[in-house]
Structures are given as C-alpha cells and as structure tokens.
Amino acid sequence: MTHVVPQRPTPGEAHMSPTRRRAVAPATTVAGLAFLLPVVIFIAIFLIVPLVRAAILSTQDWTTRSFVTGEAPFIGFGNYLEIFADPDFAAVAWQTVVFTVVSLAVQYVVGLALAVFFTRRFPLSIVLRSLVLVPWLLPVVVSATTWRWMFHQDYGIINAGLFAGTDIGWISTPQLALVAVIIANIWLGIPFNMVMLYGGLQNIPDTVYEAAAIDGATSWRSFISITMPLLWPVTAVTLLLGLVYTLKAFDIIWIITRGGPVNSSHTLATWSYQWAFEGDRALGMGSAVAQILVVVALIFGLIYLRVVRREANS
C-alpha cells in the first residue's frame, strides 16, 4: 500500500489561513509565467517562425518571378526530389561530411591537448592562453579574408614560408580548395574546444589523480581511465555544439572560395545560399537544402539527449 506524505507548508505559509494559501499559489504561478513570457516570445519570433517559414518555402516553387508577383505555387516535396536528383547533391553532401568530421576531430584533439597543457602552471601561461583565444574573438569576416590572403597562389605567406615559394593553388585547385577551408575552420574552432574542455578539466578533483598515482597508475593510464570518462559530459556538449556550428558554417567558406572551383568546396550551407540567392534565385530549392541541415542537426541533438537521459537514469 502506497503512503502519500503530505507536503509540509513553508514557515511563511504555516501562519496563513487555507484561503490565503490558495491565493498565494496562483500569484506565484502568474509571476513564474511572467518571467518566462519574454523567453517564449523571443523563441517564437526568432526561432519557431523562421523555421516554419523556411519549411513552407521549401514546398513552394519560389523563383525570380515570385519576388515580383509574390506568387509561389505549392509543389509539395518537389524541391526535395529535385535536390536529391541533382548530380551535384552527392558530391556536396560528401564534402559536408568530410568538412564536418575532419574539422570536429582535429579541433577536439588539438583543443584537448591545449586544455591539458594549460592545466599546468608555468610562467606566461595566462598570456599564452589568452593568445589562443584570438581566433575565437576576431570577426569571421576578418579571419576568412586573412586566410584567403595567406592561401593566395602568388603572394600568400603559406606558399612563401612553408613551401619555398612554390605556387600551389590552394583556392584555385579543386583538389585543394576543400583542404584550405577545412584548415581555416579548424583554426577558428580550436579556441572554443580548448575553453570548454579546460573548464571540464578544472572540475575533476585532484584527489582522484592522487589516488591513482598511489595505486601505481601512469600519467597516460590516468588520462585514459580517469580524465576521459569524467570529461565525457563536457565532451558530448562540445562535440554537439561544434557539430551544429560546423554544419551551418557559411562565411568562412564563402569568403575564401565561394564554394569553388567547380563546386569542389561547397557544403550544404553554401549550396543552399547559392540556390536561394544566386542564378535563378530558387528560394524554394535553397530552403529545401536548409531543411535537410535542420533535420540532421535535430537528429544528432535527439541522440545527445537520449544518451544524457540514459546516463542520468543509470
């Protein structure tokens, strides 16, 4: 038989009459809703409405003529079918996977290495840690323009300094353009990974490492058996946020290569923009590509929530 334990009133409520208590409860609820209202309005205006509008556009035949007449016939999943049938879709999707996976892997590994390095105290550690944050603080337009200059075939510092003046066409060669934007994107994302992982490392108690050292564990063994498991919650958040940011990365690619040459550095984000605002200005097609990105990000978000919930219940 289940026994229900009555909730004890707070000290302030203990001296109130039952009628007064019933009046306080709705007032508290109204106050809570009042604090939530600005957040709900913000999410509705800047998140839900744009997503719904983009989903509607992806089912319409919105062309250059539609910008003048305001008429866009409903075609259902016609835009999606045309996108999947496009000969460039498979290549762009693969380039998106390569761009995302390589960027996330290298950013995480280098960011973790820097985070572990800066947990040690040494002279000028704060100054060096601040310098590592510079790529994260600079506007992406500035960073991307700088990388474009550095990758220039004739006067770029990369060819001049690293390859003895060899005129390698980093952003003009189809086989190298994607490599160039991946390098630039990795440089942008390392500070974020370092900051997130550094904060996670600070929350691991030193006593755990001291106990492992007493038991004879080496530094590498402690890193594998202690650091990585305890750092997993921060790692999951870092990778999820990095995934979303990398999937939607547009400005860094567009400024350096504009998706070229011959679509060799396009990702779904830049391809969506090209469909929507260049050439035939097929806004419906661009919105369809954008919805594919939304679905992919949503799937990984749900996977993350499922893993977190499973760990919380275990």
N, C-alpha and C positions, 0 to 999 in steps of 0.2 A: 504494500500500500504506500502510495506516494504522499509525503507530508509537505505541505506548502508552508514555508516560513514567511510570516508576514513581514513586509518591509518596515523597518523602524523609521519614524519621522526624524528629520534633522532637528538639531537643538532649536533652530528658529521656528520650525513648524510645530514643535511639541506644545507650544503655548497658544497655537491657533485653534480656533473652532473648526469643525469639519467644513462648514460653509466657506470659511476663509481659505482653507487649504484648497478647496475645489476652484476657488477664484484665482489662486496663485498659479496653479498648474497651467491653465490656458494662457496666462500672461507670459509665463516662461516660454511656452511653445511659440507664441507670437514673436517674442524677442529673438528666439533662435532662427525663426523663418526670416525675420527682418535682416539678420546678419547674413543669411545665405542668399537672399534675393539678389544683391549685386553680382555675386559669383554666377548665379544661374543666368542672369541677363547677359553677362559677359560671354559665357559659354554658348548661349543660344545665338547671339549675334555674330560672334567671331569664329565659331566652330561648327555648330549644327547647321545654321543657314547656309554658309558656303559649301559644306559637304552635300547638303540636299540639292542646292542649286547646281553644283558640278555633276551630281548624279543625273539630274534632269537633262542637263545639256548633253550628257553622253548618250542620251536616247533620242536626240534630235539631229536633223540634217542642217546644221548651222554653218553657212558658208559666207563668202564675202557679200553676197546679195542680201543675206539676212541682217547684216549690220545696217543696211539702208532701209529695208522694209520692216524689220522687226519680226518677220515670219520665219519660223523654222519647223518644218514638218516633223511629226513624231515618226520615228523609224524603228523603235524598239531596240533590239540588240544588233541592229545593222552595223553600227560603228564598230562594235566589238568584233563581229565576224570579219569586217574588212581589215581591222587591225591584225587579227590573228592570221589572215590570209596574205598580209603584206610580206613580200620577200625579205624585207629588212627586219621584220619583227624578231625572228630567231636570233639574228646576229646582235641586235640591240639588247635583247633580253640576256644573252650570254655575256655581253660586255658589262651589263649591270651587275650580274652575279660576280664576275671577276673583279670589277671595281670595288664592290661591297666587301667581298670576302677577304681579298688581299689587304684592303685598307684597314678593316677591323682587326685582322690578325696581327699585322705589323704594328699598328697603333697600340694594341693591347700589350704586346710583348715588350716593345720599347718603353711604353708608359709604365709598365710594371717594373722593368729594370731600373728606370729612373726613380720610381717611388721607393723601391728598396734601397737604392743608392743614397737618397736624401734622408732616409731614416737615421743614417749615421751622422753624428755631429763632427764637423770639421770646419776650419776657417772658411769664410765666404760662402757657406752653404746656403744661407738665406739669399744672398745676391745671385748665386747661380740658379737657385730655384725660381727666383723672380724672372731671370732672363729666359728660362724655359717657357714661361707663360706668355712671352711676347707674341708668338704666332696666334694665340687664342685672343689676345687683346686687339690686334690690328683688324681693321675692316677687311672683309674678304676681298673686296674690290682691289684694295692696295696690295694684299698678298698675291692675288692671282695675277695682277699686272706685273709685279716684280718677278714672279716665276716665269711669266711669258718672256720677259726680257732675258732672264737667265738662260732659258732654253733656246734663245734665238740662234739660228744656224750660223750666222756670220760673226756677230759680236757678243754672243752670250758667254757669261762667265763659266758656265759648266763645260762647254767645249774648250774654252781657252785655258781653264785651270785644271780640269780633270782629264782631258783627252788631247792635250798638247796641240790645241788649235785645230783639231780635226773638225771639218764642217759636217757634223752629224745633224740631220734634220729631225730634231725631236718632235716638233709640232707640225711638220710638213710631210712626214713619212707615216703611212698608215700603220705600219708595224710598231711604231714607237709612240704615237700620239697618246694611246691609252696608258702606256707606261708613264708618260710625262705627267698626265693629270692624276694618276694614282700616287706618284711621288709627292706632288704638291698637296694632295688631300691628306696623305699620311702626315706630312709636316704640320698641317692645320690641326689634326686631331690628337696628336701626341700629348699636348698640354692638358686637354680635358681628361684623358685616361690617367695621366700622372696624378692630377689633383684628386680625382675620385678614388684611385687606389691608394694614394698616400693617406687620405683620410681613413680608409678602411684599415690600413696597417697600424695607424695610431690607436685604433680601438682594440687591438689584440694585446692582452695582458703580457707583460714581460715575464711574469711568473711561469707561464706555460713553457716558454723557451728555456727558462732556468731549470724547470723540472726535467725537460727533455735532455738538456745538457748533462744533468746529473746521471740520467739513465744511459749516457754514452752516445746520444744521437749527434750525428754530424750536422753541419750547417745546411748541407743540401737535403739531408733527411728531414730536418726540422721544417725546411721550406716546403717540401712535398707533403709531409704528413700533418703539419700544423698550419702553416701560412695559407696555403691554397684552399684547404677546406674551410677555414674560418673566414677567408676572404671571399668565399663564393657568393654570399648575398650582394656584396658590392660589385663583384664581377658581373653578376647577372644584370644588375641595373645599368652598369657601364656599357655592356655589350648591347643591351636593348636600346638605350638612348643613342649609342653610336650607330646602330643599325638604322634607326629611323632617320638620323641626321644624314647618313651616307646615302640612303635610298633617295632622299629628296635633294641631294647636293646638285645644285644647278650653276650658281655663279662661278665657282672655281673652274668648272669645265667650259662654260660658255665663254668666259673671258680668255682662257688660254687657247682653246682650239675651236670653239663654236660647234663642237661635235664632229669636226672633220679631222683629217681629209677623208672624203668619200664615206662619211658616217662611221669612221673607224673608232671614234672616241665617244660616240653617243651613248647615253644611258637612257632609261625610260623617262627620267625627269626632263632632260634636254630635248628628247624626241617629242615629248608631249608639248613643250613650248614651241618647237618648230612646226608641229602640226597646227597648233592653235593660232599662231601669230605671224607665220611666215608663209610664203607661197600662196596657196588657195585660202588661207585663213580658215581652215576647217576646225572650228572651235569644238564641235561635237566629237571629232576624232581625238583632239588633244585631251578633252575631258575624259574620254574612254580610257586613254593610256594612264591618265592621272588616277582614275578609279582603280586600275589594276595595282598601282602602287599603294593606294589606301588599303586594299584588301590584303596585300602582302604584309604591310606593317601591322594591320589588325590581327592577322593570323599569328605572327610572332608575339604580339602583345598578349593574346589569349594564352599562348603556350607558356609565356613567362608567368602569368597569373596562376595558371594551373600548377606549375612547378612550385611556386611560392606557397600556394594553399596546401599542396601535398606535404611540403616540408613543415608547415605550421601544424598540420594535423598529426604528423608522425611523432 
